[in-house]
Amino acid sequence: MIDLLGYDFMRAALIAATFTGLAAPAIGTFLVQRRLALLGDGIGHVALTGVALGLLTGIAPILTAVVVAVVGAIVIELLRMYGRTSGDVALAMLFYGGIAGGVLLTNLAGESASTLNSYLFGSILTVSSGDLALVAGLGVLVVVLAVGLSPQLFAVCQDEEHARVSGVPVRAYSILIAVLAAVTITVAMRTVGLLLVSALMVVPVAASQQLTRSFRTTHLASMAIGLVAALGGVVASYQIDTQPGPTIVLLALTIFAISALAGAVARRLRSSRRRPAEVA
């Protein structure tokens, strides 16, 4: 590990992985709570159009991806709130429109499909200093807001009607969740890629749910798992010469499998201890 830190590109990769591993589960916990786990996929496809727009205009792709992804997230949330289109249909439109727009604009920019590949599946080992600064800034913003506003965001996710009666501005917080999800996706696209970012937002949350009972504990544990998966995936990908994105996701899935097994054993032990007490 010490040897790896001697390389500039590995230091940048590990820093980017740190912010991605923390930010993705930080907002992903609320998406899972709202049963919108696939929202990340939809916004990720829209962000692809933003990347292609950056390639076409010569602007940093991460910046254009942030803008386009945020606009797309707000649109889908407004459709969910006010439109007659169901959530899954709106997500489908994001999927198809995002891919089509991204491929079309990339062709117009004269770029090849391999250019998009680094954004679709991640290219953390080629993160520039400018990308790193943007990823760090946006990552900190997502983590601070997601953790600092977790009581309000949880209230909105748990029961919108009760939150509205309690005086919580449900619409504003719902849009904030969607916007933070969009920002997180653009932060993570250089790490795990747009096609796999949703996994890093959902799998650590699912893993932590196997072992925890309270929302706060689940939230913090999912961030810890995301951090371990992101850093471990980067190191492992370098050691075995694989792409970081898929390696990170597979490591997260391995942690989920271990957590599910440990959780099942723990529940079985608790159940067996209660039975003698009930009989007595």
C-alpha positions as CSV (number, residue, x, y, z in Angstrom):
1,M,0.0,0.0,0.0
2,I,2.9,2.4,0.8
3,D,4.4,1.7,-2.6
4,L,1.1,2.6,-4.3
5,L,1.0,6.0,-2.6
6,G,4.3,6.8,-4.3
7,Y,2.5,7.2,-7.6
8,D,0.7,10.5,-8.3
9,F,-2.1,8.8,-10.3
10,M,-2.8,6.4,-7.4
11,R,-3.0,9.1,-4.8
12,A,-5.5,11.0,-7.0
13,A,-7.4,7.8,-7.6
14,L,-7.6,7.0,-3.9
15,I,-8.7,10.5,-3.0
16,A,-11.4,10.4,-5.7
17,A,-12.5,7.0,-4.4
18,T,-12.8,8.3,-0.9
19,F,-15.2,11.0,-1.8
20,T,-17.2,8.7,-4.1
21,G,-17.4,5.9,-1.6
22,L,-18.7,8.3,1.1
23,A,-21.1,10.4,-1.1
24,A,-22.8,7.6,-3.1
25,P,-24.3,5.7,0.0
26,A,-24.9,9.0,1.8
27,I,-27.6,10.0,-0.6
28,G,-28.3,6.4,-1.8
29,T,-29.8,5.6,1.7
30,F,-32.6,8.1,1.0
31,L,-33.2,6.7,-2.5
32,V,-33.6,3.2,-1.1
33,Q,-35.8,4.5,1.7
34,R,-38.1,6.1,-1.0
35,R,-38.0,2.9,-3.1
36,L,-36.2,4.9,-5.9
37,A,-33.2,2.7,-6.2
38,L,-33.2,2.8,-10.0
39,L,-33.3,6.6,-10.0
40,G,-29.5,6.6,-10.1
41,D,-29.5,4.6,-13.4
42,G,-32.0,7.1,-15.0
43,I,-30.0,10.1,-14.0
44,G,-26.8,8.4,-15.0
45,H,-28.1,8.0,-18.5
46,V,-29.0,11.7,-18.6
47,A,-25.6,12.6,-17.4
48,L,-24.2,10.8,-20.4
49,T,-25.9,13.5,-22.5
50,G,-24.1,16.1,-20.4
51,V,-20.8,14.4,-20.9
52,A,-21.3,14.4,-24.7
53,L,-22.4,18.0,-24.6
54,G,-19.1,18.9,-22.9
55,L,-17.2,17.0,-25.6
56,L,-19.1,18.9,-28.3
57,T,-18.6,22.4,-26.8
58,G,-15.1,21.9,-25.4
59,I,-16.3,22.5,-21.8
60,A,-15.2,20.2,-19.0
61,P,-17.5,17.2,-19.3
62,I,-17.9,16.9,-15.6
63,L,-19.3,20.4,-15.4
64,T,-21.8,19.9,-18.2
65,A,-22.8,16.5,-16.8
66,V,-23.6,18.1,-13.4
67,V,-25.8,20.7,-15.1
68,V,-27.6,18.3,-17.3
69,A,-28.0,15.7,-14.6
70,V,-29.4,18.2,-12.1
71,V,-31.9,19.5,-14.7
72,G,-32.9,15.9,-15.5
73,A,-33.3,15.1,-11.8
74,I,-35.5,18.1,-11.2
75,V,-37.7,17.2,-14.2
76,I,-38.2,13.7,-13.1
77,E,-39.1,14.8,-9.6
78,L,-41.6,17.4,-10.9
79,L,-43.1,14.7,-13.2
80,R,-43.5,12.5,-10.2
81,M,-45.1,15.2,-8.1
82,Y,-47.4,16.9,-10.6
83,G,-47.5,14.9,-13.8
84,R,-49.8,12.0,-14.8
85,T,-46.8,10.0,-15.9
86,S,-45.9,7.2,-13.4
87,G,-42.4,7.1,-11.9
88,D,-41.3,4.0,-13.8
89,V,-42.4,5.4,-17.2
90,A,-40.6,8.7,-16.5
91,L,-37.5,6.8,-15.6
92,A,-37.7,4.8,-18.8
93,M,-37.8,8.1,-20.8
94,L,-34.7,9.2,-18.9
95,F,-33.0,6.0,-19.8
96,Y,-33.7,6.1,-23.5
97,G,-33.4,9.8,-24.0
98,G,-30.1,10.0,-22.1
99,I,-28.5,7.3,-24.1
100,A,-29.8,8.6,-27.4
101,G,-28.7,12.1,-26.7
102,G,-25.3,11.1,-25.4
103,V,-24.5,8.9,-28.5
104,L,-25.8,11.5,-30.9
105,L,-23.9,14.4,-29.5
106,T,-20.7,12.3,-29.2
107,N,-21.0,11.5,-32.9
108,L,-21.5,15.2,-33.7
109,A,-18.4,16.0,-31.6
110,G,-16.4,13.6,-33.8
111,E,-15.5,11.4,-30.8
112,S,-15.4,7.6,-30.9
113,A,-17.3,5.2,-28.7
114,S,-14.1,4.5,-26.7
115,T,-14.3,8.1,-25.4
116,L,-17.6,7.4,-23.8
117,N,-16.3,4.2,-22.4
118,S,-14.2,5.9,-19.7
119,Y,-17.4,7.7,-18.5
120,L,-19.7,4.7,-18.8
121,F,-17.4,2.3,-16.8
122,G,-15.1,4.8,-15.0
123,S,-11.5,5.7,-15.5
124,I,-10.3,6.7,-12.1
125,L,-6.6,6.2,-12.9
126,T,-6.8,9.0,-15.4
127,V,-8.4,11.6,-13.1
128,S,-6.9,15.0,-13.7
129,S,-6.2,17.6,-11.0
130,G,-9.1,19.7,-12.2
131,D,-11.4,16.6,-12.1
132,L,-10.1,15.8,-8.6
133,A,-10.8,19.2,-7.2
134,L,-14.3,19.2,-8.6
135,V,-15.0,15.6,-7.3
136,A,-13.7,16.6,-3.9
137,G,-15.8,19.8,-3.7
138,L,-19.0,18.2,-4.8
139,G,-18.4,15.1,-2.7
140,V,-18.0,17.2,0.5
141,L,-21.2,19.1,-0.4
142,V,-23.2,15.9,-0.8
143,V,-21.9,14.4,2.4
144,V,-22.4,17.5,4.5
145,L,-26.0,18.1,3.3
146,A,-27.0,14.4,3.4
147,V,-25.7,13.9,7.0
148,G,-26.6,17.4,8.3
149,L,-30.2,17.3,6.9
150,S,-30.7,13.6,7.5
151,P,-33.6,14.0,10.0
152,Q,-35.6,16.2,7.6
153,L,-34.7,14.0,4.6
154,F,-35.6,10.8,6.5
155,A,-39.0,12.3,7.5
156,V,-39.8,13.1,3.8
157,C,-38.7,9.6,2.7
158,Q,-40.5,7.7,5.5
159,D,-43.9,9.4,5.3
160,E,-44.5,12.4,3.1
161,E,-48.0,13.1,4.4
162,H,-46.9,13.1,8.0
163,A,-43.9,15.3,7.2
164,R,-46.1,17.8,5.4
165,V,-48.5,18.0,8.4
166,S,-45.5,18.5,10.7
167,G,-44.5,21.5,8.7
168,V,-41.6,20.0,6.7
169,P,-41.3,21.5,3.2
170,V,-41.7,18.2,1.5
171,R,-41.4,19.4,-2.1
172,A,-38.2,21.3,-1.5
173,Y,-36.6,18.4,0.3
174,S,-37.8,16.0,-2.4
175,I,-36.2,18.1,-5.1
176,L,-33.0,18.4,-2.9
177,I,-32.7,14.6,-2.7
178,A,-33.0,14.4,-6.5
179,V,-30.4,17.1,-7.0
180,L,-28.0,15.5,-4.6
181,A,-28.4,12.2,-6.4
182,A,-27.6,13.9,-9.7
183,V,-24.5,15.6,-8.2
184,T,-23.4,12.3,-6.7
185,I,-23.7,10.5,-10.0
186,T,-21.5,13.0,-11.7
187,V,-19.0,12.7,-8.8
188,A,-18.9,9.0,-9.2
189,M,-18.8,8.7,-13.0
190,R,-15.0,9.0,-13.1
191,T,-14.7,6.3,-10.4
192,V,-17.3,3.6,-11.1
193,G,-18.8,4.9,-14.3
194,L,-22.3,6.0,-15.2
195,L,-23.6,2.5,-15.8
196,L,-22.5,1.2,-12.4
197,V,-22.9,4.2,-10.2
198,S,-26.3,3.2,-9.0
199,A,-24.8,0.0,-7.6
200,L,-22.5,2.0,-5.3
201,M,-25.5,4.1,-4.2
202,V,-27.6,1.0,-3.4
203,V,-25.5,-2.0,-2.5
204,P,-23.7,-0.6,0.6
205,V,-27.1,0.5,1.9
206,A,-28.5,-3.0,1.4
207,A,-25.5,-4.5,3.1
208,S,-25.8,-2.2,6.1
209,Q,-29.5,-3.0,6.4
210,Q,-28.6,-6.6,7.1
211,L,-26.7,-5.7,10.3
212,T,-28.4,-2.5,11.6
213,R,-31.8,-1.6,13.0
214,S,-31.9,2.2,13.2
215,F,-31.9,4.5,10.2
216,R,-29.0,6.6,11.5
217,T,-26.8,3.5,12.1
218,T,-27.7,2.2,8.6
219,H,-26.8,5.6,7.1
220,L,-23.4,5.8,8.7
221,A,-22.6,2.1,8.2
222,S,-23.5,2.3,4.5
223,M,-21.0,5.2,4.1
224,A,-18.3,3.1,5.8
225,I,-19.0,0.1,3.6
226,G,-19.0,2.4,0.5
227,L,-15.7,3.8,1.5
228,V,-14.2,0.3,2.1
229,A,-15.5,-0.9,-1.3
230,A,-14.3,2.1,-3.2
231,L,-10.7,2.1,-1.7
232,G,-10.4,-1.6,-1.8
233,G,-11.7,-1.8,-5.3
234,V,-9.1,0.8,-6.6
235,V,-6.2,-1.1,-4.9
236,A,-7.4,-4.5,-6.1
237,S,-8.0,-3.2,-9.7
238,Y,-4.4,-2.0,-9.7
239,Q,-3.0,-5.3,-8.3
240,I,-5.0,-7.6,-10.7
241,D,-5.0,-5.2,-13.7
242,T,-8.8,-4.7,-14.1
243,Q,-11.1,-1.7,-14.5
244,P,-11.7,0.0,-11.1
245,G,-15.5,0.5,-11.6
246,P,-16.5,-3.2,-12.0
247,T,-14.0,-4.2,-9.3
248,I,-15.5,-1.7,-6.8
249,V,-19.0,-2.9,-7.5
250,L,-18.1,-6.6,-7.2
251,L,-16.3,-5.9,-3.9
252,A,-19.4,-4.1,-2.7
253,L,-21.5,-7.1,-3.7
254,T,-19.1,-9.4,-1.8
255,I,-19.5,-7.3,1.3
256,F,-23.3,-7.5,0.9
257,A,-23.2,-11.3,0.7
258,I,-21.1,-11.5,3.8
259,S,-23.4,-9.0,5.6
260,A,-26.5,-11.0,4.6
261,L,-25.0,-14.2,5.9
262,A,-23.8,-12.6,9.2
263,G,-27.2,-10.9,9.6
264,A,-29.1,-14.2,9.1
265,V,-26.9,-15.9,11.7
266,A,-27.4,-13.1,14.2
267,R,-31.2,-13.2,13.7
268,R,-31.2,-16.9,14.2
269,L,-29.2,-16.7,17.4
270,R,-31.5,-14.0,18.8
271,S,-34.5,-16.1,17.9
272,S,-33.1,-19.2,19.6
273,R,-32.4,-17.2,22.8
274,R,-35.9,-15.8,22.9
275,R,-37.6,-19.2,22.7
276,P,-36.3,-20.6,26.1
277,A,-37.4,-17.3,27.8
278,E,-40.9,-17.5,26.3
279,V,-41.2,-21.2,27.4
280,A,-40.1,-20.3,31.0
